[in-house]
């Protein structure tokens, strides 16, 4: 079935959140990459949400409600959580790389 194209914005936004909270702690990104069970995935998302509390949301330019959208997307069909995890890792890594270069996007 795959992820609906409309849902990619939510996944991208959560990837951006993960990149921002990983700025001083890359272990979150590595933990997400190593998740093998959905319970571990939820645990990493819980950690991300706790780190989100300490971010200056305006400065970080993140959309916290994307976490809710992501949760709803996964709860609709939990069999697709690994595909969502993989996309989150790709987007989080991309946003992390962009952020570590001072916002430069090289295409």
Helices and strands as residue ranges (DSSP letters): G 5-7, H 8-21, H 27-34, H 38-52, H 57-60, H 65-76, G 78-80, H 81-100
